[in-house]
Amino acid sequence: MTFASAQPKTHSMPHSQGSYGIAVDNISVTYRNARLALYNTNCYVEPGTITGLVGPNGGGKSTLFKAIMGFLSPSQGRVHIDNLSIAQAQKQQLIAYVPQADEVDWNFPVSVYDVVMMGRYGYMNIFRVPSRKDRQIVRDSLERVGMSEFRDRQIGELSGGQKKRAFLARAIAQQGKIILLDEPFTGVDVKTEKSMINLLLQLRDEGHTVLVSTHDLASISTFCDRVILLNQTILAAGTTAEAFTAESLAMTFGGLPISALPRRSSDQDQPMFTQPVKPEALPTKAQPTRGMDGGAWMHD
Amino acid sequence: MIDVAPPLLAPLLTSLEAISLGAVWNWLIEPFQLSFMVRALWVSAFVGVVCAVLSCYITLKGWSLMGDAVSHAVVPGVVVAYALGLPFALGAFVFGFGATVVIGYVQSKTRLKEDAVIGVIFTGFFAFGLVLATKIPSNIDLFHILFGNVLGISEQDIIQTLIAGLTTLGIILLRRKDLLLFCFDPNHAKAIGLNTQLMYYTLLSVLALTIVTALQTAGIVLVVAMLVTPGATAYLLTDRFDHMLMLAIATSVLSCFLGTYFSYHLDAPTGGCIVVLMTLLFLAAMFFGSKYGIFAHAASQPKELS
Protein backbone atom coordinates (compact mmCIF):
# COMPACT_ATOMS: atom_id res chain seq x y z
CA MET A 1 0.00 0.00 0.00
CA THR A 2 1.41 3.38 -0.97
CA PHE A 3 1.16 6.56 0.98
CA ALA A 4 -1.00 8.22 -1.69
CA SER A 5 -3.59 5.47 -1.91
CA ALA A 6 -5.08 6.20 1.48
CA GLN A 7 -6.49 9.65 1.93
CA PRO A 8 -8.46 11.10 4.76
CA LYS A 9 -12.16 10.89 4.36
CA THR A 10 -13.66 14.29 3.88
CA HIS A 11 -17.10 13.42 5.10
CA SER A 12 -18.16 11.67 8.23
CA MET A 13 -18.80 8.01 7.64
CA PRO A 14 -22.10 6.30 8.18
CA HIS A 15 -22.02 4.09 11.25
CA SER A 16 -19.78 1.24 10.08
CA GLN A 17 -20.69 -2.29 11.04
CA GLY A 18 -18.88 -3.26 14.26
CA SER A 19 -17.40 0.19 14.79
CA TYR A 20 -17.73 2.11 18.01
CA GLY A 21 -17.83 5.82 18.73
CA ILE A 22 -16.73 7.60 21.88
CA ALA A 23 -19.34 9.84 23.45
CA VAL A 24 -18.01 12.48 25.82
CA ASP A 25 -21.10 13.75 27.52
CA ASN A 26 -20.69 17.14 29.17
CA ILE A 27 -17.77 16.26 31.43
CA SER A 28 -15.86 18.49 33.80
CA VAL A 29 -12.67 17.43 35.54
CA THR A 30 -11.18 19.25 38.50
CA TYR A 31 -7.87 18.15 39.99
CA ARG A 32 -7.23 18.06 43.70
CA ASN A 33 -5.39 21.37 43.66
CA ALA A 34 -8.66 22.88 42.43
CA ARG A 35 -7.27 23.36 38.93
CA LEU A 36 -10.04 22.98 36.39
CA ALA A 37 -8.70 20.78 33.62
CA LEU A 38 -11.85 20.40 31.54
CA TYR A 39 -15.27 21.99 31.76
CA ASN A 40 -18.55 21.23 29.98
CA THR A 41 -16.75 19.11 27.42
CA ASN A 42 -19.02 17.55 24.84
CA CYS A 43 -17.89 15.66 21.79
CA TYR A 44 -18.51 12.50 19.85
CA VAL A 45 -15.66 10.62 18.22
CA GLU A 46 -17.28 9.19 15.08
CA PRO A 47 -16.97 5.43 14.53
CA GLY A 48 -14.58 4.27 11.84
CA THR A 49 -12.70 7.56 11.56
CA ILE A 50 -9.31 8.90 12.46
CA THR A 51 -9.84 11.86 14.72
CA GLY A 52 -7.06 14.24 15.70
CA LEU A 53 -7.17 15.73 19.18
CA VAL A 54 -5.38 19.06 19.03
CA GLY A 55 -4.69 21.63 21.70
CA PRO A 56 -1.94 23.36 23.63
CA ASN A 57 0.03 21.72 26.44
CA GLY A 58 -2.07 21.87 29.56
CA GLY A 59 -5.16 22.24 27.42
CA GLY A 60 -6.65 18.99 28.70
CA LYS A 61 -5.72 16.48 25.99
CA SER A 62 -4.20 14.03 28.46
CA THR A 63 -7.06 14.60 30.87
CA LEU A 64 -9.61 13.79 28.18
CA PHE A 65 -7.64 10.63 27.32
CA LYS A 66 -7.61 9.63 30.98
CA ALA A 67 -11.35 10.20 31.21
CA ILE A 68 -11.94 8.05 28.11
CA MET A 69 -9.71 5.32 29.59
CA GLY A 70 -11.54 5.50 32.91
CA PHE A 71 -8.35 6.46 34.78
CA LEU A 72 -10.16 9.36 36.38
CA SER A 73 -13.80 10.02 37.05
CA PRO A 74 -15.18 13.38 35.97
CA SER A 75 -16.79 15.59 38.59
CA GLN A 76 -19.67 16.01 36.17
CA GLY A 77 -20.91 14.17 33.10
CA ARG A 78 -19.73 10.82 31.79
CA VAL A 79 -17.92 9.15 28.93
CA HIS A 80 -19.31 6.09 27.21
CA ILE A 81 -18.65 3.94 24.21
CA ASP A 82 -21.94 4.00 22.30
CA ASN A 83 -24.25 2.00 24.57
CA LEU A 84 -21.50 0.66 26.80
CA SER A 85 -19.90 2.11 29.89
CA ILE A 86 -16.12 2.47 29.83
CA ALA A 87 -15.74 -0.49 32.21
CA GLN A 88 -17.94 -2.69 30.00
CA ALA A 89 -16.05 -1.65 26.89
CA GLN A 90 -12.74 -2.45 28.59
CA LYS A 91 -13.98 -5.87 29.67
CA GLN A 92 -14.84 -6.54 26.01
CA GLN A 93 -11.31 -5.49 24.96
CA LEU A 94 -12.73 -2.62 22.89
CA ILE A 95 -10.25 0.07 23.94
CA ALA A 96 -6.55 -0.18 23.08
CA TYR A 97 -4.12 2.45 24.28
CA VAL A 98 -0.69 3.34 22.88
CA PRO A 99 1.11 5.23 25.65
CA GLN A 100 3.47 8.17 25.34
CA ALA A 101 7.13 7.20 25.29
CA ASP A 102 7.86 8.73 28.68
CA GLU A 103 5.13 6.70 30.38
CA VAL A 104 7.03 3.46 29.78
CA ASP A 105 9.91 2.03 31.86
CA TRP A 106 12.23 1.12 28.98
CA ASN A 107 14.63 -0.71 31.31
CA PHE A 108 11.98 -3.23 32.28
CA PRO A 109 13.11 -6.79 31.55
CA VAL A 110 10.51 -7.61 28.91
CA SER A 111 10.97 -8.35 25.22
CA VAL A 112 9.00 -6.92 22.31
CA TYR A 113 7.18 -10.26 22.05
CA ASP A 114 6.24 -10.13 25.75
CA VAL A 115 4.83 -6.63 25.34
CA VAL A 116 2.70 -7.56 22.33
CA MET A 117 1.49 -10.68 24.15
CA MET A 118 0.22 -8.39 26.94
CA GLY A 119 -2.34 -7.21 24.40
CA ARG A 120 -3.84 -10.71 24.55
CA TYR A 121 -4.12 -11.04 28.35
CA GLY A 122 -7.75 -9.96 28.33
CA TYR A 123 -8.63 -12.98 26.17
CA MET A 124 -6.74 -15.54 28.24
CA ASN A 125 -7.75 -17.54 31.29
CA ILE A 126 -6.87 -16.26 34.74
CA PHE A 127 -3.36 -17.77 34.60
CA ARG A 128 -2.68 -15.98 31.28
CA VAL A 129 -1.57 -19.03 29.36
CA PRO A 130 -1.37 -18.04 25.68
CA SER A 131 -3.23 -20.28 23.24
CA ARG A 132 -2.04 -21.15 19.75
CA LYS A 133 -4.38 -18.44 18.47
CA ASP A 134 -2.89 -15.83 20.82
CA ARG A 135 0.61 -16.66 19.62
CA GLN A 136 -0.49 -16.48 15.99
CA ILE A 137 -2.13 -13.08 16.50
CA VAL A 138 1.00 -11.77 18.22
CA ARG A 139 3.17 -12.95 15.33
CA ASP A 140 0.77 -11.38 12.81
CA SER A 141 0.69 -8.10 14.72
CA LEU A 142 4.49 -7.96 14.83
CA GLU A 143 4.58 -8.69 11.11
CA ARG A 144 2.11 -5.95 10.42
CA VAL A 145 4.21 -3.24 12.05
CA GLY A 146 7.40 -4.71 10.59
CA MET A 147 8.85 -5.70 13.96
CA SER A 148 9.12 -9.48 13.56
CA GLU A 149 12.91 -9.48 13.46
CA PHE A 150 13.06 -7.52 16.74
CA ARG A 151 10.68 -9.77 18.68
CA ASP A 152 13.30 -10.97 21.16
CA ARG A 153 14.85 -7.55 21.79
CA GLN A 154 14.53 -6.04 25.22
CA ILE A 155 12.30 -2.99 24.68
CA GLY A 156 15.01 -0.50 25.70
CA GLU A 157 17.21 -1.70 22.81
CA LEU A 158 14.84 -0.24 20.21
CA SER A 159 14.92 3.08 18.39
CA GLY A 160 12.19 5.64 19.02
CA GLY A 161 10.18 4.54 15.99
CA GLN A 162 10.56 0.84 16.80
CA LYS A 163 9.34 1.47 20.33
CA LYS A 164 6.18 3.09 18.99
CA ARG A 165 5.65 0.25 16.53
CA ALA A 166 6.02 -2.33 19.31
CA PHE A 167 3.25 -0.69 21.32
CA LEU A 168 1.12 -0.21 18.22
CA ALA A 169 1.51 -3.97 17.63
CA ARG A 170 0.20 -4.54 21.16
CA ALA A 171 -2.88 -2.44 20.35
CA ILE A 172 -3.38 -4.42 17.14
CA ALA A 173 -2.99 -7.73 18.99
CA GLN A 174 -5.63 -6.58 21.47
CA GLN A 175 -8.00 -6.17 18.51
CA GLY A 176 -9.60 -3.19 20.21
CA LYS A 177 -12.15 -1.44 18.02
CA ILE A 178 -11.04 1.88 19.48
CA ILE A 179 -7.36 2.80 19.43
CA LEU A 180 -6.10 5.78 21.40
CA LEU A 181 -2.63 7.12 20.61
CA ASP A 182 -1.08 9.75 22.85
CA GLU A 183 1.48 11.86 20.95
CA PRO A 184 2.49 8.93 18.71
CA PHE A 185 4.88 10.89 16.49
CA THR A 186 7.11 12.33 19.20
CA GLY A 187 10.68 11.14 18.70
CA VAL A 188 9.79 9.30 15.49
CA ASP A 189 11.56 9.86 12.17
CA VAL A 190 9.63 10.98 9.08
CA LYS A 191 9.76 7.58 7.40
CA THR A 192 8.33 5.78 10.44
CA GLU A 193 5.71 8.49 10.86
CA LYS A 194 4.54 7.93 7.29
CA SER A 195 4.35 4.18 7.68
CA MET A 196 2.54 4.53 11.01
CA ILE A 197 0.04 6.90 9.38
CA ASN A 198 -0.49 4.35 6.61
CA LEU A 199 -1.12 1.67 9.18
CA LEU A 200 -3.62 3.90 11.00
CA LEU A 201 -5.44 4.53 7.73
CA GLN A 202 -5.60 0.78 7.10
CA LEU A 203 -6.93 0.18 10.60
CA ARG A 204 -9.59 2.83 10.04
CA ASP A 205 -10.60 1.17 6.79
CA GLU A 206 -11.02 -2.07 8.75
CA GLY A 207 -13.54 -0.28 10.97
CA HIS A 208 -11.36 0.82 13.87
CA THR A 209 -11.98 4.16 15.48
CA VAL A 210 -8.65 5.94 15.94
CA LEU A 211 -8.16 8.93 18.25
CA VAL A 212 -4.74 10.60 18.05
CA SER A 213 -3.56 13.42 20.26
CA THR A 214 -0.78 15.34 18.60
CA HIS A 215 1.20 18.54 18.47
CA ASP A 216 2.14 17.84 14.88
CA LEU A 217 -0.29 20.21 13.17
CA ALA A 218 1.37 19.73 9.78
CA SER A 219 0.36 16.10 9.41
CA ILE A 220 -3.21 16.49 10.71
CA SER A 221 -4.74 17.25 7.34
CA THR A 222 -2.83 14.38 5.69
CA PHE A 223 -4.54 11.64 7.68
CA CYS A 224 -7.19 12.89 10.09
CA ASP A 225 -10.79 12.63 8.91
CA ARG A 226 -11.95 14.73 11.78
CA VAL A 227 -10.43 16.99 14.40
CA ILE A 228 -11.31 18.06 17.89
CA LEU A 229 -9.73 21.27 19.12
CA LEU A 230 -9.40 21.37 22.86
CA ASN A 231 -8.38 24.00 25.34
CA GLN A 232 -10.11 23.39 28.66
CA THR A 233 -13.24 22.68 26.63
CA ILE A 234 -14.10 21.86 23.04
CA LEU A 235 -13.47 24.91 20.87
CA ALA A 236 -14.15 23.28 17.51
CA ALA A 237 -14.97 19.81 16.25
CA GLY A 238 -15.94 18.35 12.92
CA THR A 239 -14.37 17.17 9.69
CA THR A 240 -10.84 18.38 9.14
CA ALA A 241 -12.04 20.66 6.36
CA GLU A 242 -14.71 22.22 8.55
CA ALA A 243 -13.00 22.49 11.88
CA PHE A 244 -9.25 22.73 11.24
CA THR A 245 -9.36 26.39 10.31
CA ALA A 246 -7.38 29.47 11.09
CA GLU A 247 -10.09 30.86 13.33
CA SER A 248 -10.50 27.73 15.38
CA LEU A 249 -6.75 27.18 15.69
CA ALA A 250 -6.28 30.81 16.70
CA MET A 251 -9.01 30.38 19.27
CA THR A 252 -7.41 27.18 20.58
CA PHE A 253 -3.82 28.31 20.77
CA GLY A 254 -3.98 32.06 20.82
CA GLY A 255 -2.31 34.16 18.13
CA LEU A 256 -1.25 32.09 15.14
CA PRO A 257 0.76 33.08 12.05
CA ILE A 258 -0.89 32.59 8.69
CA SER A 259 1.89 30.26 7.53
CA ALA A 260 0.73 27.61 10.00
CA LEU A 261 -2.72 27.32 8.49
CA PRO A 262 -3.92 24.17 6.75
CA ARG A 263 -4.86 23.91 3.12
CA ARG A 264 -8.53 24.55 2.38
CA SER A 265 -10.45 22.94 -0.43
CA SER A 266 -12.32 26.15 -1.02
CA ASP A 267 -11.68 29.56 0.41
CA GLN A 268 -14.41 31.51 -1.28
CA ASP A 269 -16.46 32.04 1.80
CA GLN A 270 -13.55 32.11 4.24
CA PRO A 271 -12.24 35.10 6.15
CA MET A 272 -9.54 37.03 4.37
CA PHE A 273 -6.63 35.77 6.44
CA THR A 274 -7.22 32.13 5.50
CA GLN A 275 -4.73 31.24 2.83
CA PRO A 276 -4.15 27.86 1.21
CA VAL A 277 -0.89 26.28 2.32
CA LYS A 278 0.46 22.93 1.21
CA PRO A 279 0.83 20.51 4.11
CA GLU A 280 4.55 20.07 3.31
CA ALA A 281 5.10 23.77 3.86
CA LEU A 282 3.73 23.66 7.36
CA PRO A 283 6.02 23.66 10.36
CA THR A 284 6.51 20.08 11.52
CA LYS A 285 6.30 20.84 15.19
CA ALA A 286 4.68 23.78 16.82
CA GLN A 287 4.71 24.49 20.51
CA PRO A 288 2.52 27.16 22.01
CA THR A 289 4.44 29.34 24.43
CA ARG A 290 1.38 30.69 26.11
CA GLY A 291 -2.24 29.76 26.45
CA MET A 292 -5.29 31.54 25.22
CA ASP A 293 -4.07 34.98 26.19
CA GLY A 294 -2.47 35.58 22.85
CA GLY A 295 0.78 33.65 23.13
CA ALA A 296 3.15 33.58 20.17
CA TRP A 297 4.11 30.49 18.18
CA MET A 298 7.55 29.07 18.17
CA HIS A 299 8.81 27.13 15.19
CA ASP A 300 11.38 24.38 15.53
CA MET B 1 55.00 -49.70 42.00
CA ILE B 2 57.61 -47.09 42.99
CA ASP B 3 57.36 -45.40 46.38
CA VAL B 4 58.93 -41.91 46.18
CA ALA B 5 58.75 -41.09 49.91
CA PRO B 6 61.48 -42.44 52.19
CA PRO B 7 60.13 -45.57 53.87
CA LEU B 8 60.52 -44.22 57.42
CA LEU B 9 58.65 -40.93 56.83
CA ALA B 10 55.67 -42.33 54.98
CA PRO B 11 53.56 -43.45 57.96
CA LEU B 12 54.25 -40.17 59.79
CA LEU B 13 53.04 -38.08 56.83
CA THR B 14 49.84 -40.04 56.41
CA SER B 15 48.97 -39.73 60.08
CA LEU B 16 49.65 -35.97 60.05
CA GLU B 17 47.45 -35.57 57.01
CA ALA B 18 44.77 -37.64 58.66
CA ILE B 19 44.84 -35.50 61.79
CA SER B 20 44.72 -32.12 60.04
CA LEU B 21 42.25 -33.11 57.35
CA GLY B 22 40.09 -34.81 59.92
CA ALA B 23 40.13 -31.71 62.12
CA VAL B 24 39.29 -29.41 59.27
CA TRP B 25 36.56 -31.74 58.14
CA ASN B 26 35.12 -31.94 61.64
CA TRP B 27 35.23 -28.16 61.92
CA LEU B 28 33.52 -27.81 58.59
CA ILE B 29 30.69 -30.26 59.23
CA GLU B 30 30.25 -29.35 62.89
CA PRO B 31 27.21 -27.08 62.20
CA PHE B 32 25.54 -29.87 60.25
CA GLN B 33 25.69 -32.16 63.27
CA LEU B 34 23.70 -29.78 65.43
CA SER B 35 19.98 -30.10 64.97
CA PHE B 36 19.26 -26.40 65.60
CA MET B 37 21.80 -25.46 62.93
CA VAL B 38 20.37 -27.87 60.38
CA ARG B 39 16.94 -26.44 61.09
CA ALA B 40 18.21 -22.87 60.77
CA LEU B 41 19.93 -23.66 57.48
CA TRP B 42 16.76 -25.12 55.99
CA VAL B 43 14.59 -22.28 57.24
CA SER B 44 16.92 -19.58 55.96
CA ALA B 45 17.28 -21.25 52.55
CA PHE B 46 13.47 -21.38 52.30
CA VAL B 47 13.20 -17.74 53.36
CA GLY B 48 15.84 -16.97 50.73
CA VAL B 49 13.67 -18.42 47.98
CA VAL B 50 10.52 -16.56 49.07
CA CYS B 51 12.30 -13.22 49.44
CA ALA B 52 14.12 -13.59 46.13
CA VAL B 53 10.91 -14.20 44.17
CA LEU B 54 9.19 -11.20 45.68
CA SER B 55 12.29 -9.01 45.39
CA CYS B 56 12.10 -9.17 41.59
CA TYR B 57 8.65 -7.58 41.65
CA ILE B 58 9.53 -5.09 44.38
CA THR B 59 12.64 -3.85 42.54
CA LEU B 60 10.78 -3.46 39.26
CA LYS B 61 7.79 -1.76 40.88
CA GLY B 62 10.02 0.60 42.86
CA TRP B 63 8.54 -0.39 46.20
CA SER B 64 11.73 -0.78 48.24
CA LEU B 65 10.73 1.97 50.62
CA MET B 66 7.31 0.36 50.96
CA GLY B 67 9.09 -2.86 51.98
CA ASP B 68 11.02 -1.01 54.64
CA ALA B 69 7.80 0.58 55.85
CA VAL B 70 5.89 -2.68 56.14
CA SER B 71 8.76 -4.40 57.95
CA HIS B 72 8.89 -1.71 60.62
CA ALA B 73 5.13 -1.46 60.89
CA VAL B 74 4.78 -5.10 61.99
CA VAL B 75 6.39 -4.49 65.40
CA PRO B 76 3.22 -3.53 67.29
CA GLY B 77 1.49 -6.49 65.64
CA VAL B 78 4.10 -8.93 66.95
CA VAL B 79 3.86 -7.49 70.45
CA VAL B 80 0.06 -7.56 70.50
CA ALA B 81 0.00 -11.11 69.12
CA TYR B 82 2.37 -12.36 71.83
CA ALA B 83 0.41 -10.55 74.52
CA LEU B 84 -2.85 -12.12 73.37
CA GLY B 85 -1.31 -15.53 72.79
CA LEU B 86 -1.97 -15.43 69.04
CA PRO B 87 0.47 -16.55 66.36
CA PHE B 88 3.06 -13.83 65.77
CA ALA B 89 2.55 -14.15 61.99
CA LEU B 90 -1.09 -13.11 62.29
CA GLY B 91 -0.36 -9.95 64.26
CA ALA B 92 2.56 -9.05 62.02
CA PHE B 93 0.51 -9.50 58.85
CA VAL B 94 -2.46 -7.49 60.12
CA PHE B 95 -0.29 -4.54 61.17
CA GLY B 96 2.02 -4.74 58.15
CA PHE B 97 -0.83 -4.80 55.68
CA GLY B 98 -2.79 -2.29 57.76
CA ALA B 99 0.09 0.17 57.52
CA THR B 100 0.00 0.01 53.71
CA VAL B 101 -3.73 0.70 53.74
CA VAL B 102 -3.17 3.68 56.06
CA ILE B 103 -0.37 4.92 53.77
CA GLY B 104 -2.65 4.69 50.73
CA TYR B 105 -5.44 6.48 52.59
CA VAL B 106 -3.26 9.34 53.87
CA GLN B 107 -1.76 9.79 50.42
CA SER B 108 -5.16 10.05 48.77
CA LYS B 109 -6.42 12.57 51.31
CA THR B 110 -3.44 14.90 51.64
CA ARG B 111 -1.16 16.72 49.24
CA LEU B 112 1.95 15.00 50.60
CA LYS B 113 4.26 13.03 48.35
CA GLU B 114 4.37 9.26 48.81
CA ASP B 115 7.80 9.06 50.46
CA ALA B 116 6.81 11.60 53.10
CA VAL B 117 3.61 9.69 53.86
CA ILE B 118 5.51 6.40 54.11
CA GLY B 119 8.13 8.01 56.36
CA VAL B 120 5.52 9.39 58.75
CA ILE B 121 3.34 6.30 58.96
CA PHE B 122 5.90 3.53 59.34
CA THR B 123 7.95 5.33 61.97
CA GLY B 124 4.71 5.98 63.83
CA PHE B 125 3.83 2.28 63.79
CA PHE B 126 7.39 1.31 64.75
CA ALA B 127 7.55 3.76 67.66
CA PHE B 128 4.17 2.57 68.89
CA GLY B 129 5.52 -0.99 68.79
CA LEU B 130 8.59 -0.05 70.83
CA VAL B 131 6.47 1.59 73.51
CA LEU B 132 4.08 -1.38 73.57
CA ALA B 133 6.94 -3.87 73.81
CA THR B 134 8.25 -2.29 76.98
CA LYS B 135 4.86 -1.63 78.56
CA ILE B 136 3.01 -4.87 77.82
CA PRO B 137 4.25 -7.56 80.12
CA SER B 138 5.44 -10.46 77.96
CA ASN B 139 8.51 -12.57 77.56
CA ILE B 140 9.36 -11.36 74.07
CA ASP B 141 12.87 -10.21 73.41
CA LEU B 142 12.88 -6.93 71.50
CA PHE B 143 16.37 -7.72 70.27
CA HIS B 144 15.07 -10.86 68.55
CA ILE B 145 12.31 -8.93 66.80
CA LEU B 146 14.74 -6.30 65.60
CA PHE B 147 17.57 -8.56 64.49
CA GLY B 148 16.04 -12.01 64.08
CA ASN B 149 16.86 -15.24 65.83
CA VAL B 150 16.81 -18.05 63.30
CA LEU B 151 19.25 -20.17 65.32
CA GLY B 152 16.77 -20.28 68.16
CA ILE B 153 13.62 -20.61 66.05
CA SER B 154 10.88 -22.72 67.62
CA GLU B 155 8.88 -25.46 65.92
CA GLN B 156 5.79 -23.29 66.10
CA ASP B 157 7.54 -20.37 64.46
CA ILE B 158 8.83 -22.65 61.71
CA ILE B 159 5.28 -23.72 60.94
CA GLN B 160 4.13 -20.09 60.77
CA THR B 161 7.09 -19.21 58.56
CA LEU B 162 6.30 -22.11 56.24
CA ILE B 163 2.61 -21.22 55.97
CA ALA B 164 3.35 -17.55 55.23
CA GLY B 165 6.10 -18.41 52.75
CA LEU B 166 4.19 -21.08 50.85
CA THR B 167 1.11 -18.85 50.64
CA THR B 168 3.30 -16.11 49.16
CA LEU B 169 4.89 -18.43 46.63
CA GLY B 170 1.50 -19.86 45.68
CA ILE B 171 -0.08 -16.46 45.09
CA ILE B 172 2.87 -15.17 43.07
CA LEU B 173 3.13 -18.35 41.01
CA LEU B 174 -0.54 -18.24 40.06
CA ARG B 175 -0.72 -14.49 39.42
CA ARG B 176 2.83 -13.88 38.19
CA LYS B 177 1.89 -12.59 34.75
CA ASP B 178 -0.74 -10.17 36.02
CA LEU B 179 1.61 -8.94 38.74
CA LEU B 180 4.36 -8.38 36.19
CA LEU B 181 1.97 -6.51 33.91
CA PHE B 182 0.87 -4.46 36.90
CA CYS B 183 4.50 -3.54 37.63
CA PHE B 184 5.25 -2.76 34.00
CA ASP B 185 2.15 -1.02 32.70
CA PRO B 186 -0.78 -0.61 35.12
CA ASN B 187 -2.54 1.64 32.59
CA HIS B 188 -2.67 -1.15 30.03
CA ALA B 189 -3.83 -3.58 32.71
CA LYS B 190 -6.72 -1.24 33.44
CA ALA B 191 -7.41 -0.64 29.76
CA ILE B 192 -7.95 -4.36 29.16
CA GLY B 193 -10.39 -4.54 32.02
CA LEU B 194 -8.21 -6.12 34.70
CA ASN B 195 -8.77 -5.17 38.31
CA THR B 196 -5.65 -3.13 39.10
CA GLN B 197 -6.91 -2.28 42.57
CA LEU B 198 -6.97 -5.99 43.35
CA MET B 199 -3.45 -6.41 41.95
CA TYR B 200 -2.22 -3.49 44.05
CA TYR B 201 -3.52 -5.10 47.23
CA THR B 202 -2.38 -8.56 46.15
CA LEU B 203 1.17 -7.31 45.78
CA LEU B 204 0.96 -5.46 49.10
CA SER B 205 -0.34 -8.55 50.91
CA VAL B 206 2.37 -10.81 49.51
CA LEU B 207 4.85 -8.15 50.54
CA ALA B 208 3.50 -8.25 54.09
CA LEU B 209 3.46 -12.07 54.02
CA THR B 210 7.07 -12.20 52.86
CA ILE B 211 8.12 -9.91 55.66
CA VAL B 212 6.35 -12.21 58.09
CA THR B 213 8.25 -15.11 56.51
CA ALA B 214 11.64 -13.42 56.84
CA LEU B 215 11.08 -11.86 60.25
CA GLN B 216 12.68 -14.66 62.27
CA THR B 217 15.66 -14.94 59.94
CA ALA B 218 16.73 -11.39 59.26
CA GLY B 219 14.82 -9.33 61.78
CA ILE B 220 12.89 -6.16 61.10
CA VAL B 221 15.87 -3.94 60.52
CA LEU B 222 17.49 -6.08 57.83
CA VAL B 223 14.49 -7.72 56.20
CA VAL B 224 14.28 -4.98 53.59
CA ALA B 225 17.71 -6.03 52.29
CA MET B 226 16.36 -9.54 51.64
CA LEU B 227 13.38 -7.99 49.85
CA VAL B 228 15.43 -5.79 47.55
CA THR B 229 19.04 -6.93 47.15
CA PRO B 230 18.51 -10.27 45.32
CA GLY B 231 16.21 -8.64 42.77
CA ALA B 232 18.52 -5.65 42.38
CA THR B 233 21.54 -7.93 41.87
CA ALA B 234 19.74 -10.03 39.27
CA TYR B 235 18.40 -6.92 37.50
CA LEU B 236 21.98 -5.82 36.86
CA LEU B 237 22.76 -9.15 35.19
CA THR B 238 19.95 -9.80 32.74
CA ASP B 239 17.22 -8.36 30.53
CA ARG B 240 14.88 -11.30 30.84
CA PHE B 241 12.46 -11.65 33.69
CA ASP B 242 12.66 -15.44 33.99
CA HIS B 243 16.46 -15.25 34.16
CA MET B 244 16.17 -12.46 36.68
CA LEU B 245 13.98 -14.66 38.85
CA MET B 246 16.45 -17.57 38.74
CA LEU B 247 19.48 -15.38 39.41
CA ALA B 248 17.72 -13.71 42.33
CA ILE B 249 16.84 -17.09 43.84
CA ALA B 250 20.39 -18.38 43.33
CA THR B 251 22.12 -15.40 44.96
CA SER B 252 19.57 -15.23 47.75
CA VAL B 253 19.68 -18.93 48.69
CA LEU B 254 23.47 -18.95 48.51
CA SER B 255 23.67 -15.90 50.80
CA CYS B 256 21.10 -17.27 53.24
CA PHE B 257 22.74 -20.68 53.44
CA LEU B 258 26.34 -19.49 53.73
CA GLY B 259 25.37 -16.56 55.93
CA THR B 260 23.68 -18.86 58.43
CA TYR B 261 26.63 -21.25 58.28
CA PHE B 262 29.24 -18.55 58.83
CA SER B 263 27.25 -16.94 61.60
CA TYR B 264 27.84 -20.13 63.62
CA HIS B 265 31.60 -20.05 63.22
CA LEU B 266 31.93 -16.30 63.49
CA ASP B 267 29.48 -16.16 66.39
CA ALA B 268 27.86 -13.18 64.63
CA PRO B 269 24.19 -12.27 64.05
CA THR B 270 22.74 -14.49 61.31
CA GLY B 271 20.77 -11.73 59.60
CA GLY B 272 23.87 -9.58 59.45
CA CYS B 273 25.98 -12.35 57.89
CA ILE B 274 23.31 -13.06 55.25
CA VAL B 275 22.93 -9.43 54.27
CA VAL B 276 26.69 -8.85 54.14
CA LEU B 277 27.00 -11.76 51.69
CA MET B 278 24.06 -10.49 49.63
CA THR B 279 25.65 -7.07 49.45
CA LEU B 280 28.99 -8.57 48.35
CA LEU B 281 27.21 -10.45 45.57
CA PHE B 282 25.44 -7.25 44.59
CA LEU B 283 28.77 -5.40 44.41
CA ALA B 284 30.23 -8.19 42.31
CA ALA B 285 27.29 -7.92 39.90
CA MET B 286 27.59 -4.16 39.83
CA PHE B 287 31.29 -4.22 38.93
CA PHE B 288 31.66 -7.40 36.92
CA GLY B 289 28.23 -7.92 35.32
CA SER B 290 28.80 -8.85 31.69
CA LYS B 291 26.27 -6.41 30.27
CA TYR B 292 25.58 -3.64 32.75
CA GLY B 293 28.65 -4.03 34.99
CA ILE B 294 30.74 -0.92 35.50
CA PHE B 295 33.85 -2.65 34.14
CA ALA B 296 32.00 -4.09 31.16
CA HIS B 297 30.64 -0.65 30.46
CA ALA B 298 34.10 0.95 30.71
CA ALA B 299 35.53 -1.67 28.33
CA SER B 300 32.84 -1.04 25.74
CA GLN B 301 33.18 2.75 25.79
CA PRO B 302 36.08 3.10 23.30
CA LYS B 303 34.29 0.76 20.90
CA GLU B 304 31.20 2.94 20.93
CA LEU B 305 33.26 6.03 20.21
CA SER B 306 35.10 4.62 17.23
Interface residues (C-beta under 8 A of the other chain):
Chain A: R32 N33 M69 G70 F71 A87 Q90 K91 Q92 Q93 I95 A96 Y97 P99 E103 V104 D105 F108 P109 V110 S111 D114 M118 G119 Y121 G122 I126 F127 R128 Q154 G156 E157 R170 Q174
Chain B: L60 R111 L174 K177 D178 L180 L181 C183 F184 D185 N187 H188 A189 K190 A191 I192 G193 L194 Y235 T238 D239 R240 F241 H243 M244
